[in-house]
Amino acid sequence: MPRFVLASRSPARLATLRAAGIEPEVIVSDVDEEAIEAGLPEATPAELAQVLATAKAEDVAGRVSGEAIIVGCDSVFELDGIAYGKPGNEATARERWQGMFGRAGILHTGHQVIDTATGKRAEATTSTVVHMGTLSDQEMTDYLASGEPLQVAGGFTLDGLGGAFVERIEGDPSNVVGISLPTLRHLLSQIGTVWTQLWSVNR
């Protein structure tokens, strides 16, 4: 098997793959996400997630040497048709959370797989409905102080401290974490890679 490369700095995506038996090599892309978003003002949140995932995979695929399977992902949270990425600061995260209290949004994750040896590619965007809880003032202050919501799409996580504030989901849980394992398995199958063969790659 060729190298299996995750084109993402997300510790949650890495942990999800490791828990599924895959130990990827991590190479972070140099993609300017903000510039791409600014250049696509008419894109839907789902379309934006896919464009960013593709850009990340293509960037890393162009920099690796030898045969490799590259996986790029990007997540965007949609509420009322508006795309929300990483809040970046406490004020923005607090404002977004107050708008999400007791409501449901959609977490879109774009996936792009590239086999550099054959040139084969496959892509898909997976969407999961997320029903948010309502936080007390103390819970909101403490969650923001943890720093966790500042660097994740929508300002929340399912697999960390924010998991207690998600009432329920409709769809694939791993997609909310940032990489849909069922989607990835199907995409790899499309380019001729068997999921179980990856269990020993890079180990």
Contacts in CASP RR format, 6 or more apart in sequence:
PFRMAT RR
TARGET T0000
AUTHOR 0000-0000-0000
METHOD contacts of the structure
MODEL  1
MPRFVLASRSPARLATLRAAGIEPEVIVSDVDEEAIEAGLPEATPAELAQ
VLATAKAEDVAGRVSGEAIIVGCDSVFELDGIAYGKPGNEATARERWQGM
FGRAGILHTGHQVIDTATGKRAEATTSTVVHMGTLSDQEMTDYLASGEPL
QVAGGFTLDGLGGAFVERIEGDPSNVVGISLPTLRHLLSQIGTVWTQLWS
VNR
1 193 0 8 1.000
1 197 0 8 1.000
1 198 0 8 1.000
1 200 0 8 1.000
1 201 0 8 1.000
2 66 0 8 1.000
2 67 0 8 1.000
2 68 0 8 1.000
2 69 0 8 1.000
2 115 0 8 1.000
2 116 0 8 1.000
2 117 0 8 1.000
3 25 0 8 1.000
3 64 0 8 1.000
3 66 0 8 1.000
3 67 0 8 1.000
3 68 0 8 1.000
3 69 0 8 1.000
3 201 0 8 1.000
3 202 0 8 1.000
4 22 0 8 1.000
4 24 0 8 1.000
4 25 0 8 1.000
4 68 0 8 1.000
4 69 0 8 1.000
4 71 0 8 1.000
4 198 0 8 1.000
4 201 0 8 1.000
4 202 0 8 1.000
5 24 0 8 1.000
5 25 0 8 1.000
5 26 0 8 1.000
5 27 0 8 1.000
5 60 0 8 1.000
5 64 0 8 1.000
5 68 0 8 1.000
5 69 0 8 1.000
5 70 0 8 1.000
5 71 0 8 1.000
6 13 0 8 1.000
6 14 0 8 1.000
6 17 0 8 1.000
6 24 0 8 1.000
6 25 0 8 1.000
6 26 0 8 1.000
6 27 0 8 1.000
6 71 0 8 1.000
6 72 0 8 1.000
7 27 0 8 1.000
7 28 0 8 1.000
7 29 0 8 1.000
7 56 0 8 1.000
7 57 0 8 1.000
7 59 0 8 1.000
7 60 0 8 1.000
7 61 0 8 1.000
7 70 0 8 1.000
7 71 0 8 1.000
7 72 0 8 1.000
7 73 0 8 1.000
8 14 0 8 1.000
8 26 0 8 1.000
8 28 0 8 1.000
8 29 0 8 1.000
8 56 0 8 1.000
8 71 0 8 1.000
8 72 0 8 1.000
8 73 0 8 1.000
8 179 0 8 1.000
9 26 0 8 1.000
9 28 0 8 1.000
10 73 0 8 1.000
10 178 0 8 1.000
10 179 0 8 1.000
12 152 0 8 1.000
12 157 0 8 1.000
12 159 0 8 1.000
12 177 0 8 1.000
12 178 0 8 1.000
13 73 0 8 1.000
13 177 0 8 1.000
13 178 0 8 1.000
13 179 0 8 1.000
14 24 0 8 1.000
14 26 0 8 1.000
15 159 0 8 1.000
16 159 0 8 1.000
16 174 0 8 1.000
16 177 0 8 1.000
16 178 0 8 1.000
16 179 0 8 1.000
16 181 0 8 1.000
17 23 0 8 1.000
17 24 0 8 1.000
17 179 0 8 1.000
20 181 0 8 1.000
21 198 0 8 1.000
21 199 0 8 1.000
22 198 0 8 1.000
22 199 0 8 1.000
22 201 0 8 1.000
23 201 0 8 1.000
23 202 0 8 1.000
23 203 0 8 1.000
24 71 0 8 1.000
24 201 0 8 1.000
24 202 0 8 1.000
25 202 0 8 1.000
27 60 0 8 1.000
27 63 0 8 1.000
27 64 0 8 1.000
28 60 0 8 1.000
29 55 0 8 1.000
29 56 0 8 1.000
29 57 0 8 1.000
29 59 0 8 1.000
29 60 0 8 1.000
29 72 0 8 1.000
30 59 0 8 1.000
31 52 0 8 1.000
31 55 0 8 1.000
31 56 0 8 1.000
31 59 0 8 1.000
33 52 0 8 1.000
33 74 0 8 1.000
36 51 0 8 1.000
36 52 0 8 1.000
36 55 0 8 1.000
37 48 0 8 1.000
37 52 0 8 1.000
37 83 0 8 1.000
40 47 0 8 1.000
40 48 0 8 1.000
40 51 0 8 1.000
43 51 0 8 1.000
43 83 0 8 1.000
44 81 0 8 1.000
44 83 0 8 1.000
45 76 0 8 1.000
45 77 0 8 1.000
45 78 0 8 1.000
45 81 0 8 1.000
45 82 0 8 1.000
45 83 0 8 1.000
45 84 0 8 1.000
45 106 0 8 1.000
45 108 0 8 1.000
46 76 0 8 1.000
46 78 0 8 1.000
46 108 0 8 1.000
46 110 0 8 1.000
46 125 0 8 1.000
46 127 0 8 1.000
47 125 0 8 1.000
48 76 0 8 1.000
48 83 0 8 1.000
48 108 0 8 1.000
49 74 0 8 1.000
49 75 0 8 1.000
49 76 0 8 1.000
49 108 0 8 1.000
49 109 0 8 1.000
49 110 0 8 1.000
49 125 0 8 1.000
50 74 0 8 1.000
50 110 0 8 1.000
50 112 0 8 1.000
50 123 0 8 1.000
50 125 0 8 1.000
52 74 0 8 1.000
52 76 0 8 1.000
52 110 0 8 1.000
53 72 0 8 1.000
53 73 0 8 1.000
53 74 0 8 1.000
53 109 0 8 1.000
53 110 0 8 1.000
53 111 0 8 1.000
53 112 0 8 1.000
53 123 0 8 1.000
53 125 0 8 1.000
54 72 0 8 1.000
54 112 0 8 1.000
54 123 0 8 1.000
56 72 0 8 1.000
56 73 0 8 1.000
56 74 0 8 1.000
56 112 0 8 1.000
57 70 0 8 1.000
57 71 0 8 1.000
57 72 0 8 1.000
57 112 0 8 1.000
57 113 0 8 1.000
57 114 0 8 1.000
58 112 0 8 1.000
58 114 0 8 1.000
60 70 0 8 1.000
60 72 0 8 1.000
61 68 0 8 1.000
61 70 0 8 1.000
61 114 0 8 1.000
61 116 0 8 1.000
62 116 0 8 1.000
64 70 0 8 1.000
64 116 0 8 1.000
66 116 0 8 1.000
66 117 0 8 1.000
67 115 0 8 1.000
67 116 0 8 1.000
67 117 0 8 1.000
68 115 0 8 1.000
68 116 0 8 1.000
68 117 0 8 1.000
69 113 0 8 1.000
69 114 0 8 1.000
69 115 0 8 1.000
69 116 0 8 1.000
69 188 0 8 1.000
69 191 0 8 1.000
69 193 0 8 1.000
70 112 0 8 1.000
70 113 0 8 1.000
70 114 0 8 1.000
70 115 0 8 1.000
70 116 0 8 1.000
71 111 0 8 1.000
71 112 0 8 1.000
71 113 0 8 1.000
71 179 0 8 1.000
71 184 0 8 1.000
72 110 0 8 1.000
72 111 0 8 1.000
72 112 0 8 1.000
72 113 0 8 1.000
73 109 0 8 1.000
73 110 0 8 1.000
73 111 0 8 1.000
73 112 0 8 1.000
73 178 0 8 1.000
73 179 0 8 1.000
74 109 0 8 1.000
74 110 0 8 1.000
75 85 0 8 1.000
75 107 0 8 1.000
75 108 0 8 1.000
75 109 0 8 1.000
75 110 0 8 1.000
75 152 0 8 1.000
75 153 0 8 1.000
75 178 0 8 1.000
76 83 0 8 1.000
76 84 0 8 1.000
76 85 0 8 1.000
76 107 0 8 1.000
76 108 0 8 1.000
76 109 0 8 1.000
76 153 0 8 1.000
77 83 0 8 1.000
77 84 0 8 1.000
77 85 0 8 1.000
77 105 0 8 1.000
77 106 0 8 1.000
77 107 0 8 1.000
77 108 0 8 1.000
77 130 0 8 1.000
77 153 0 8 1.000
77 154 0 8 1.000
77 155 0 8 1.000
77 156 0 8 1.000
78 84 0 8 1.000
78 105 0 8 1.000
78 106 0 8 1.000
78 107 0 8 1.000
78 108 0 8 1.000
79 96 0 8 1.000
79 99 0 8 1.000
79 100 0 8 1.000
79 103 0 8 1.000
79 105 0 8 1.000
79 106 0 8 1.000
84 96 0 8 1.000
84 153 0 8 1.000
84 154 0 8 1.000
84 155 0 8 1.000
85 153 0 8 1.000
85 154 0 8 1.000
85 155 0 8 1.000
86 150 0 8 1.000
86 151 0 8 1.000
86 152 0 8 1.000
86 153 0 8 1.000
86 154 0 8 1.000
86 155 0 8 1.000
87 93 0 8 1.000
87 96 0 8 1.000
87 149 0 8 1.000
87 150 0 8 1.000
87 154 0 8 1.000
87 155 0 8 1.000
88 150 0 8 1.000
88 151 0 8 1.000
89 150 0 8 1.000
90 144 0 8 1.000
90 147 0 8 1.000
90 150 0 8 1.000
93 144 0 8 1.000
93 149 0 8 1.000
93 150 0 8 1.000
93 155 0 8 1.000
94 140 0 8 1.000
94 144 0 8 1.000
96 154 0 8 1.000
96 155 0 8 1.000
97 132 0 8 1.000
97 135 0 8 1.000
97 140 0 8 1.000
97 143 0 8 1.000
97 149 0 8 1.000
97 155 0 8 1.000
97 156 0 8 1.000
98 140 0 8 1.000
100 132 0 8 1.000
100 133 0 8 1.000
100 156 0 8 1.000
101 132 0 8 1.000
101 133 0 8 1.000
101 134 0 8 1.000
101 135 0 8 1.000
102 131 0 8 1.000
102 132 0 8 1.000
102 133 0 8 1.000
102 134 0 8 1.000
102 167 0 8 1.000
103 131 0 8 1.000
103 132 0 8 1.000
104 129 0 8 1.000
104 130 0 8 1.000
104 131 0 8 1.000
104 132 0 8 1.000
105 129 0 8 1.000
105 130 0 8 1.000
105 131 0 8 1.000
105 132 0 8 1.000
106 127 0 8 1.000
106 128 0 8 1.000
106 129 0 8 1.000
106 130 0 8 1.000
107 127 0 8 1.000
107 128 0 8 1.000
107 130 0 8 1.000
107 153 0 8 1.000
107 154 0 8 1.000
107 175 0 8 1.000
107 176 0 8 1.000
107 178 0 8 1.000
108 125 0 8 1.000
108 126 0 8 1.000
108 127 0 8 1.000
109 125 0 8 1.000
109 126 0 8 1.000
109 127 0 8 1.000
109 128 0 8 1.000
109 175 0 8 1.000
109 178 0 8 1.000
109 179 0 8 1.000
109 180 0 8 1.000
109 183 0 8 1.000
110 123 0 8 1.000
110 124 0 8 1.000
110 125 0 8 1.000
110 126 0 8 1.000
111 123 0 8 1.000
111 124 0 8 1.000
111 125 0 8 1.000
111 126 0 8 1.000
111 179 0 8 1.000
111 180 0 8 1.000
111 183 0 8 1.000
111 184 0 8 1.000
111 187 0 8 1.000
112 121 0 8 1.000
112 122 0 8 1.000
112 123 0 8 1.000
113 121 0 8 1.000
113 122 0 8 1.000
113 123 0 8 1.000
113 184 0 8 1.000
113 187 0 8 1.000
113 188 0 8 1.000
113 190 0 8 1.000
113 191 0 8 1.000
114 120 0 8 1.000
114 121 0 8 1.000
115 121 0 8 1.000
115 191 0 8 1.000
115 192 0 8 1.000
115 193 0 8 1.000
118 191 0 8 1.000
120 190 0 8 1.000
120 191 0 8 1.000
120 192 0 8 1.000
121 191 0 8 1.000
122 187 0 8 1.000
122 188 0 8 1.000
122 190 0 8 1.000
122 191 0 8 1.000
123 187 0 8 1.000
124 183 0 8 1.000
124 186 0 8 1.000
124 187 0 8 1.000
126 172 0 8 1.000
126 175 0 8 1.000
126 180 0 8 1.000
126 183 0 8 1.000
127 175 0 8 1.000
128 169 0 8 1.000
128 170 0 8 1.000
128 171 0 8 1.000
128 172 0 8 1.000
128 173 0 8 1.000
128 175 0 8 1.000
128 176 0 8 1.000
129 169 0 8 1.000
129 170 0 8 1.000
129 171 0 8 1.000
130 156 0 8 1.000
130 158 0 8 1.000
130 166 0 8 1.000
130 169 0 8 1.000
130 176 0 8 1.000
131 166 0 8 1.000
131 167 0 8 1.000
131 168 0 8 1.000
131 169 0 8 1.000
131 170 0 8 1.000
132 156 0 8 1.000
132 165 0 8 1.000
132 166 0 8 1.000
132 167 0 8 1.000
133 165 0 8 1.000
133 166 0 8 1.000
133 167 0 8 1.000
135 143 0 8 1.000
135 165 0 8 1.000
139 165 0 8 1.000
143 149 0 8 1.000
143 161 0 8 1.000
143 162 0 8 1.000
143 165 0 8 1.000
144 150 0 8 1.000
146 161 0 8 1.000
148 157 0 8 1.000
148 160 0 8 1.000
148 161 0 8 1.000
148 162 0 8 1.000
149 155 0 8 1.000
149 156 0 8 1.000
149 157 0 8 1.000
149 162 0 8 1.000
153 178 0 8 1.000
156 162 0 8 1.000
156 163 0 8 1.000
156 165 0 8 1.000
156 166 0 8 1.000
157 163 0 8 1.000
157 177 0 8 1.000
158 166 0 8 1.000
158 169 0 8 1.000
158 173 0 8 1.000
158 176 0 8 1.000
158 177 0 8 1.000
159 177 0 8 1.000
166 176 0 8 1.000
169 176 0 8 1.000
172 180 0 8 1.000
172 181 0 8 1.000
172 182 0 8 1.000
172 183 0 8 1.000
174 180 0 8 1.000
174 181 0 8 1.000
174 182 0 8 1.000
175 183 0 8 1.000
185 195 0 8 1.000
188 194 0 8 1.000
188 195 0 8 1.000
188 198 0 8 1.000
189 195 0 8 1.000
END
